[in-house]
Amino acid sequence: MKFHVFPAKDNSSHDRALLIFAGWGMDEKPFSRLHLPGYHIIVIWDYRDNRFPDRLERTMETFGEIAVIAWSFGVPAATDFLLSHRSLPVTARIAVNGTMHPVDNQKGIPEDIFRGHLKVLMKNHCRNFICACAGRVRQCDCFQRHSPTAVRRNCEKN
């Protein structure tokens, strides 16, 4: 797993954190403009290695309040994190469009649809993928400027 901490941008106590388990293909870039007064924003991504970095665990122990939001492929990782860190002061748990079985024909994204998403990242389809992530066409350009590094590199390469 990889993570990035965006420090709180105001003069509050800074002992609160919003922990975001990002969805598939994401990194910290799409969240770089997110600001929640009084909260550090911590974004986690890349679940190929499901071990939580020691530095992240030590960081989480410093907060007096933690809110967790998990999106898509981040839902299983967030669930594992919460189950293995029950003593943390988590005050909110939100899962958005996720399942414990991300790629699964019965309980998640059907395998053929997931493979189709992978193909979309190929030449001539990057903009379509970015616009689908943004949700609205008018938001597409903004999201493209802050799109995940891997997606941006792939689009530039093709």
BELRACOR-V915933 format. One line per field, one symbol per residue. ss: DSSP state (@ for helix, = for strand, . for the rest). phi: phi as a letter, one per 20 degrees, with the letter a starting at -180 (. if undefined). burial: 1 if it has 16 or more other C-alpha atoms within 10 Angstrom, else 0. Layout:
# BELRACOR-V915933
ss: ???
phi: ???
burial: ???
This chain:
# BELRACOR-V915933
ss: .=====.........======.......@@@.......=======........@@@@@@@....=======..@@@@@@@@@@@.....=======......=.....=.@@@@@@@@@@.....@@@@@@@@@..@@@@@@@@@...@@@@@@@@@.
phi: .dbbdefgdceffmddcdddefegmebfgfdfefbcgncfddddbmefdeeeggfffffffeeebcddccclfffffffffffecfeffedbccdclcbfcgdbfddbfggfffffffffffgmcgffffffffncgfegfffffdfggffffffffe
burial: 01101101000001011111111001110110001001111111111000010001000100101111111111111110100000000100001001110110000110000000000110000110111011000001001101110011001000
